[in-house]
Every structure is written in C-alpha cells, then in structure tokens.
C-alpha cells in the first residue's frame, strides 16, 4: 500500500479509529439489540495496536495506551519497525480515540509541531485514519495535515442503502434485499421473507466484520427483535433485510483508488463463523491459476462500481466482500463495501513487509480470563511453534492490549488476540492452525 499511496516524501499520522461505523451511523437508522455484557466494544477499540504494522519508523501512531513492552520487544526481535507512539492523556471508552485527541491540547500541539518540522524538510504530512469521520477531518484541519478523503464521502459510500441502489443500477448480482422503514415494515416484510426463504439476515445500515447483523430463522425470533426495536427506536429508522445463503465461501478483494487509476491491491479468503456471520480472520495463499482467474473475474464484475466510487472523489483503499453459495451455486461479487482500511489490508501489509511465507492465516481467538495474563505466558504456550526467522514459519502474536483491558479495568473477563500463522506448506499451516485453537493455547 505504501508503494502505491506514499513515497519517501511522506510522513503519516495513523489513527486506529475502529469505531468509525458508529460515528457514521446516524439517528435515522435502526440499531439491532446488543447486550454488551462482555464489553466487546472495549476490546474492539483496543485492536488499534494493529495499525502499527502500517507505519514506518518516521511516522506517528496514536493509541489509547502505550503497548506492553514485552509485546514491543517481540515485534522488534522479528524485525518489525516501531513508529513513534503517542497517547492522549485520557482514555474514555465512551469516546472515540479521535475525540480524545481533539480534547487534548498538548497532543494536538505535538502533532502540529510534527507537521511543521516536516514542512521544513519538504515532507508531505498525511493524517491516515482507519476510516475518515468528522473528527479526523477536524484534527487534520487543526494540525494542517492532509487527509485523503472527505468524511461525508466515506459516510455515504459505506452505507448499505447506497450499495443496494448501485447493485440494482449497475446490474451487479446481489442477494435479494429489501429496505425496511420502521419496525412495522420490518415485521411485515420479514414474515414474507421467512415464508419464502426460511432464513433471513437483518443488517444495520452501517456495520462490518459480522457485527450489526442478526440471522433469523423463525417468526418468534423476528417478533422478539421487532419488540426490542419498537421499545428503543419507537418504530422509526431504516434497516436492511436480506436473504441468507448457506454453505458460504467468502472472499475479500481490495483496490486502491487514485486520481488517475484504480489498482488491484490484495485478495483473500475470509474466515467466517457461519452460525452468526462473524468474520474472524483471513487466509492468504500464493495465488494459483484458479485464484488469479477468480480475482480477475471479481475485478471485472466490480469495475463499474469502482469507477463510480472514484467519481465521487473518494481516494484510498476500497475493500469488497463477496460470497459464493456452493449449496445453491450462486455468486455475488460485492455484498459489502468498505471505503476505509480493512483488517485484511493490515494483514496484507504484515505479509508484504515482514513475513514472506507462501501461506498465511490470520485468526482471532477469544478468551474468558480469570486473571490478567502476561505476554510472556502466551509466548511460552507457543513453544517451538513460535515464529522462526530461520524457517520463516510459525505463530506471531499480532496484538496484546485487547486481551487484558477488560479484566484489568474490572469490566468483564472477555478478551481477544489476533494471531498470524505463517508456513511454507499447506500441511504445516493446518498443523499451526489446529494448535492455535487447541487446548494447548488455552489461557486459564
């Protein structure tokens, strides 16, 4: 990505605002019931450490908290470049990290000085958020940095209502979908869809990675969801109802949109929990002939949409999710648009910059902790399966703050970690995959 968007005259300030969908999600949309007893939101916010892999040593990365020193030591041992890391003075989980930056005069001065100092050396200064919202635009204006795309464009493009419109307008094969306006509309159309398809999926207008959706397979569950929505939103707002397809294969194909061209960037298979639709990771392999043909086909089928996005003025990474239902032999090239950095964007950068094995697998493992866990404890569990620079195979712990944050702050026992698994053969990759999800990697 750097070679396409950046050069040695660029200096970047990265913000891992993983909650950008929450900011885009305005009051005229319906949100699905969530009882966040596990404090999943806090964990997602702390995934921001993954942004480190996008940065160069001369760049700045803004995190809520400084990373664990044993974790940083592991990264350095593996040859991973650590940028300058700064934090706001406060860490309020009810606010996005960019709101915290805007409330921190001292940090804004530091960033402004960074920009001014690079100006003297004729370096371009870019603010690079995970996704552009109004808060990052304000920061860029205050510190005199450039930001690739306007937040209004990003908000509009990441809206599932617009995708549904584009799919119809451009004759892109798309799951049967209806837009519901209010809870009564959802109940009526939901009953029709259930009778017709037996299983449906309800999606928030802004959502990603399997969040903000619920799979419904009976009238009772539909009525339960509608009763909740009616109590919270008083029947107002918009939500998406879509046919569910079983036996799914899902691929993410990404492109970089520039002023004068569209460049294919990366291609991966997604790791999905089929029971709830959550995306838990990505698989990257040396693309064989069939894989190249599939990506070429996806590019051709989605090119008209990419051109439309470019015409809006958006510049940067675009990720499309696609699905193939083996059971029904139907293929949808674009079921979701992510006009922002994707998690798989970060994974591809990790492979491209640091780990050059033939096969790579990125997986999120969830934990329920009884006590805080030291980084070295997890390292010791990996044993000989820890990544070896000599063999170019093994397991890497990709982030750490999201494991202990909740239990350290007496919020819950829930935590998660992303692991990177690298191997030179498919058989070794499968061995390492099995090990990561086995009892051997259980934290008591």
N, C-alpha and C positions, 0 to 999 in steps of 0.2 A: 504494500500500500504506500509506503514511504517513497519508493522509487517512482510511483505514479503521481502522487499528490505533492510530494515535498522534494526539496533539494538541499544542498549544503548551505543555502542562504536562508533557510527556515529555522525558526525556533518556536516550539509549540508548548502551550499550556493545556494540559489534559484535565478534564473533569469527568469523573465516572458517575454521572447523574442517572443511575439505573432506574430511577422512578419517573423518567420523562413521560411515560404514558399517563401517569396520574396527573401530571400538570396539563397535558393536552386534553384530558377527559373533562369536558365542561359540564355544567349543570343540566344541559338539555339531553343528557344521555342517562340511561338506566344502568346502575351497577348491580352486579349479582351478589347474593348473600355470602358474606365471608365472616366467619367467627375465628379470628386470628389468635387462638389460644396459644399456639406455638410461637407466636411472634415471628412469622415467616418474613414479614416486611423488613424487620431489623436485619435479618440475615441477608436479604437481597441487597439492602443498602450497603452492607459490608463486603459485597462482592467486588467493590470498586478497586480493590488491590490488583485485579486482573488488568487494569489499564496500564500498569507498569510496563507490560510487555510491548506496548505500542511506542513507548518513548525512547528517545536517545539520551545519553548522559547529560547533554546540554539543555534538555527540556525540563519542564516543571510538571509534576503530577500533584494534584490536590486531593488529599484523602481526609476522611473524618478523623482518623487516628494514625499515628506513626506505626508502621508494621513491626511485627515481632522481630527482634534482632536475629534469632536463630533461623527464622524463615528467610530473612535477607541474606544471611550467611550462606544458606543453601543455594540461593539464586546466584550469588557471586561465585561460588565454587563451580557452578555449572556454566559459568561464563556469561551470565545474563547481565546486561548493562543496567545499572540502577540510576535513574534520573534524580534530580533534586526533588525531594518530597516535602511538601508544606501542608499544614493543617490549620483550619480555623480554630479560634480559641474556645468555641462552644461546640458541643455535639448534641443537638436536639433532634431526636428521631422523628419528631413531628414536622420537621422542616427538611427540604431537600438540601443537599450539600451546597448548591449554588446560592440558596437563600442564606445559608450560614456565612458564605463568603461575602455576600452583599452587606451583611451586618457586622463585618469585621474590618474596621477602618485600617488597622495595622497591616492586615494581609493584603488588602487592596493596594496600599502604598507599596508593599513589597513587589507585587505583580506589576504595578505601574513602573517602578524603578527597573525591573527586569526588562520590560518593553523598551524603556528609554535607553538603557545601556546597549541593547541590541540594535537600536536605531543608529547609534553612533558607529556601529560596525557594519551597517547596511544589511542587517538581517531582518527578514520578514518575521512578523510576530503573529501567530495564529492562536486563537482560542479553540480548542477541539473538545467539544462535549460528546458524551455517548450519544445523546440526542439533543437537538437545539430547541430550547424553550425560551420563554420571555426572560427568564432570569439570566441565562447565559448571554443573551443579547445585551442586557443591561451591564453585565460585567465587562463584556468586550468594549462597550462604549466608554465606560469609566476608565479602563486601563489603556485605551487606544490600541486595542488588538483587533485583528481581522477575524471574522467568523464566516465560515464557508457559505452557509445558507440561512436565510431568514426563518425565524421560528414559526411565523404564520404559514409559510410554505410547508415546513415539516409537519406542522399540526394537521394541515389539510390533507397531505399525502398519506399520512399514517392512519387515516380514518377509513374504517371498513365500509362505510357507506359509499365513499368515493370509489373504492376498489370494485364494489358491486356494480356501480354505474359504468366504470371503464370496461369491465369484463363484458357487459351487455353491448356497449357501444362498439367495442373492437372485436366482437365475436370470439372472445377467448373462452375456451371450455372451462366452466366454473360450476361448482356444486349448486344444486337447486337451493335458492335463497330467497327469503322474504324479509323485508324491513318491517318491524313492529313498532307502532307508535302508541305507547302506553300499555298497561298491564292487561286491559280487556282485549286489545288487539293480539297480544302475545298468547293469551289463553285460547282465543278462538282459532288463530292460525296454528298454534301449537297442537291443538287437538286434531286438526285436519292433517298436519304433517305426521303426527304419530300414527294415525289411522293408515296413512299412505305408506310410511317408511319404517314404522316400528321403533326406530331410534333416531333422535334428532340432537342437534347441538345448539345451545344458546350462547351467543358471544356478545361481550361488551364491545362497544364501538371502537374503543382503544384497548388493546391487550396484546400480549406476546408471550411466547415460550410456554404456552399451555395454561397461563393464568387468565383470569377473566372469562372463563367459559365453564359450562356445565353440560354434561351429557345426560339426556333424559330418555328413559325407555318405558315409562308408564304414565298414565294420566295422573296418578296420585302424586308423583314427583313434580309434574308440571304444575299442579294445583298448589303444592307446597311452595314452590318457587314464586308463583304469582302472588300468593298470600303475603309472602315476605316483601316482595317489591311494592305491593299496594300499600303496605303499612309504612314503608320508608319513603317512597317517592310519590305517594298519592296519585298513582296511575299515570304520571307524566314521564316524558322522556322517550328515547329511541333505543332499540336493541335489535340484534340480528338473530334470525332463526334460520338454521341451515340443516340440510340432510346430512346424516352421519354415514360414513363409509367404513366398513370393517376391513380387516386384513390390509392395513396400510403400509406402504413404503413411502417415506418422505425424504425429499432432497431439498437442500438449500443451495441456490445458485446466486452468486453475487457479482455486481458490476460496479465500476467507478464511473460516475458521470462527470465529465469535464466540459469546459466551454465548447470545445470543437469536436469532441468524440465521446464514445461510450466504450469502456474497456472491460472485457470479461476478467473477473478477479479470482474467484475461487468457487469450488464445488464440493459439497459434502453430503453424506447421508446422515439423517438425524436419528438420534436415539430417543424413541418415544415410549412412554408408558401408555399402553393402549386403553387401559381401564379409565384413565382420566384425561388423556390427550396431552399430558405434560411432556415437554421436550427436556430431556435430561443430559444431552450431550451431542457430540458429533463424531463421525468417522471419516477420516481422510486416508485414501489409499493412492498409490501410484495409479493414475487413471489409465485403464486399459482401453482397448479399442471400443468396446461397448460403452464404457463410461464416457469416453470422448464424444461418441455419437449421441448419447443421451444429453450431455451438456450442450452440444451443438444444436440439438433439436429444441431444448428448452430456450436457448438464446434466440433462435429463430422465431419461436412461438411468442416470446415476450418482448421482442424488439420494438413493436409498435407502442407498447406500454412504456418502455424505457425512453423512447423518443418523446412521448407525451410528458413524462416526468421531467426530462431535460428542458422542454419548452416552458415549464412552469418557473424555471430559474433555479431549481434545486441542483446543488453540486455536492458530490461526495459519494459515500457508499450507499448502494441500494441492495437489499437482500430480499429475494423472493423465496417463499416456501411453496413447494409443490407436493402433490400426493398422487400415488398410484394405488388403486384398489385392485389387488390380484384377484380377489373373490369375484368382483364384478367386471374386471378387465376395463376399467375406466381410468383416464389420466387427466389430471388438472395441473397445468404448468405454473399457475400462480393462484394460491389461495390466501396469501398474506403478503403485504408489502411492509418492509422495514426500511424507511428512509432515515437511517441512522447507522451507527456502528452496531454490528450484530455480535453476539458472543462468538459465533463461528468466525467472524472477522478477526477477533483476537486470537482464536485458536490457530488460524492460518498464519498469522504473524509469528506466533510461537514456533511453528514448524519452519517457516521460511527463514527466520533469523537465527534459530538456536538448535533445533533438533531435526536432522536431515535423514531420519529413518524412512524406510519405504512405506510403513504402515503406522498410522497414528489414530488413537482413540481417546476422546475426551469425555469423561463421565463425572457426573455429580453424585456423591454419596451423602446421604442424610444420616444424622446421628441423633440419638437421645442420650444425653450425658448425665451422669450422676455427680460429676465434679469437673472443674476446668482441666483441660488436657494440655500438657507441654508439647511443643513442636517436636522435640527430640523423641518423645514417646511414639509418635506416629512414624517417625523415621525408623525407629528401632523395629517397629512391626513389619516394615517392608523387607528388612534383612537383605539378602542377596538380590532381591527383586528391585531394589532402588536403582535408579538410572545410572548407567556406567558410561562415561565419556569414551572409554576404550572400545566397548562393544556397540555403542550407540543404541542400546536397548535398556528398557526398564521403566520404572514408575517415577513420576515427579509430582510433588505436592505443589499445586499451582497458586493456591491462596490459603490464608490461615485465619484472618480476623473473623470470618463468618462462622467459624466453628465455636468459639468460646464467648462471643459477645453476649448472647442472651443469658447464659448461666453466670457470667461474671457480673452482670447487671441485674440479677435476680428477676429476669423477665420470664424465662422458660428454660427447659432443658434441651431445646432443639438447636441444632447447628448443622452446617453442611460444608463440604470441601469439594473442590474440583481437582481431579487427578488427570494428569496427562500420561498416556501409556504409549510407548514407542517401541517398535520392533521391526526386524528385517524380514520376518516371515509371518504368514498368517497364523501358523500353528503357535508360534511364540506369542503373538498378540492375544490369541484366545486364552492361552495359559495365564498371561498377566491380567487380562480382563476378569477371569474367574477368580484370581487371587484378590483383586481389589474389592469385589463384592462378597468375598468369603468371610467366614468367622475369624479367619486369621487377621483381618483388618478391622475387627470389631473393637471399639473403644469402650471399656467398662466404666 
